[in-house]
Amino acid sequence: MTAFEPTPRNKVRRLPSRAAYDDKTIYAIIDAAPLCHVGFVSDGQPFVIPTQHARVGSTLYFHGSPGSRLMRAIESGQALCVSFALLDGLVAARSIFHHSVNYRSAVVFGSGRKVEGEEQILAALRAFAEHVLPGRWDEARPPSPAELRATTVAALEIESASAKQRSGPPGDDPADLELPVWSGVIPLRTAAGPLESDSDQPVPPSVQALLKQQSA
Amino acid sequence: MTAFEPTPRNKVRRLPSRAAYDDKTIYAIIDAAPLCHVGFVSDGQPFVIPTQHARVGSTLYFHGSPGSRLMRAIESGQALCVSFALLDGLVAARSIFHHSVNYRSAVVFGSGRKVEGEEQILAALRAFAEHVLPGRWDEARPPSPAELRATTVAALEIESASAKQRSGPPGDDPADLELPVWSGVIPLRTAAGPLESDSDQPVPPSVQALLKQQSA
C-alpha cells in the first residue's frame, strides 16, 4: 500500500476522520463506481461531465467519440479532477441535524493524454468492458479496425487523490436518545435484473455472475 | 414546460438525439439523483466534489459545514457546474463496440450564493430531508437554534442546463445479428434494506414507503 501525500489540493478539510489517502482504499472506490464525473476548465468556466471509466494501476481510462468536448479536454493535457461516489445507505437520526448518508467517495487529480496505438487502445477497451461486466470481452465480437478508428481513448495518470467515506449508525446526541423517534440506517445497494434479452442465445457467464452478485 | 436555450455552454454535441433541454426532463433527473457532483475552479484548478442536494423550482440547495471548500466556492458567486447521473442498466451488445449503458444525466450551470435567514435555511433543510426520505421532516426533532448556526446552506440558481439519456436495447450492427452471442439489457436499480435499526421505536411511514418503493 502506498499513500498520496495530503497537499492543499487533495486534503480533506471537513471531518478529517472520514478521510483516507492510501491507494488501496481509493482504487477500490474507483473500481466499484460504474460512472465518474470529470471536471475541466474551459475559458474559466468549470465543466463536469459524467462518463464511464476504467482503471489500470494508477491510470484512469476514458473513451468517447473523437471531437467530443470531454475527450478534447482530457487529451489537451490540462489539469483535471475526477469525482466518484457510491451511496451505501440513508442514515435517519432522531434529530434532523444528524441525518446523513453512508457513502464512499474519491476525488482524483491529474492531467490527461490521448492514448495512441492499436494495442494500447485495445487494452483500454478491454478494461472498460471488464470494469462493468467481467468476462464480457471474451464473449462478444472484438472491435474491427474501422470501429477502433471511430473510438477515442484518453488516459489520466493519477497524481493526487483522496477518499472520504462514512459508515455505521446515526450519531444522535445523547439528549435525544429517549425521544420517541425511530433511528437507524436504510442500506442501499444496486440490484440487477430481470434481464431484457435481445437474443435467443443462452445467458452468458458474465451476465449470470452479475445477476448472482447483485441479487445477493 | 419551458426549455433552457441550447448555447455553446450547455449544448450536447455528441449524439444530439439523446439530448433534452426542457426543465421537466432535467428536473426529474435532478430529483431522482440522490447525489450530485459540484465543479468549481480555484486558482485555475478544477475541483469536483460529490455532495447532497435538493431542488426547489429552479434553485438547487447544498449544505455543509461553514468554511468547507465546497461551501465557500458556492457562496463566492463564481461560475459552477453541477453534474447528475443515474445508471439504469448495462447494455450488452453482440459486439464490444456497441456495448453501452442506459442512463439519465443532467449538467447544470449557474452561480451560487449563501442562503441567509432562519426561515430560508429551515426551508432548505426541509427540502434536503424530503429529497431523500419524503415525510421524514415531520417525524424527527427539528433543528435547534445552535444546530442552525452550525449549518451553512448555499443555493445555485439554474441558468442553463441540458440532459442526456439512453434507454432501450442494444444497437447491434445488422451483420452481427446472426452471431452466437447473447445480447440484451441488464436493468439496474437501487434496492433498500434490510433495515439496521438503532431504536426500538416502530419503523415510521417515511421509511416504510421507501422500502416499499425500492423493493418493488
Interface residues (C-beta under 8 A of the other chain):
Chain A: R9 R13 R14 L15 P34 L35 H37 V38 G39 F40 V41 G44 Q45 P46 F47 V48 I49 P50 Q52 G64 S65 G67 S68 R69 A79 L80 C81 V82 S83 F84 A85 L87 G89 L90 A92 A93 R94 S95 I96 F97 H99 V101 Y103 S105 V107 F109 L125 F128 A129 V132 L133 R136 W137 E139 A140 R141 P142 P143 S144 E147 A150 T151 P169 P170 D172 D176 L179 P180 V181 W182 S183 G184 V185 I186 P187 L188 R189 T190 A191 A192 G193 P194 L195 E196 S197 D198 S199 Q201 P202 V203 P204 S206 V207 L210 L211 Q214
Chain B: R9 R13 R14 L15 P34 L35 H37 V38 G39 F40 V41 G44 Q45 P46 F47 V48 I49 P50 Q52 G64 S65 G67 S68 R69 A79 L80 C81 V82 S83 F84 A85 L87 G89 L90 A92 A93 R94 S95 I96 F97 H99 V101 Y103 S105 V107 F109 L125 F128 A129 V132 L133 R136 W137 E139 A140 R141 P142 P143 S144 E147 A150 T151 P169 P170 D172 D176 L179 P180 V181 W182 S183 G184 V185 I186 P187 L188 R189 T190 A191 A192 G193 P194 L195 E196 S197 D198 S199 Q201 P202 V203 P204 S206 V207 L210 L211 Q214
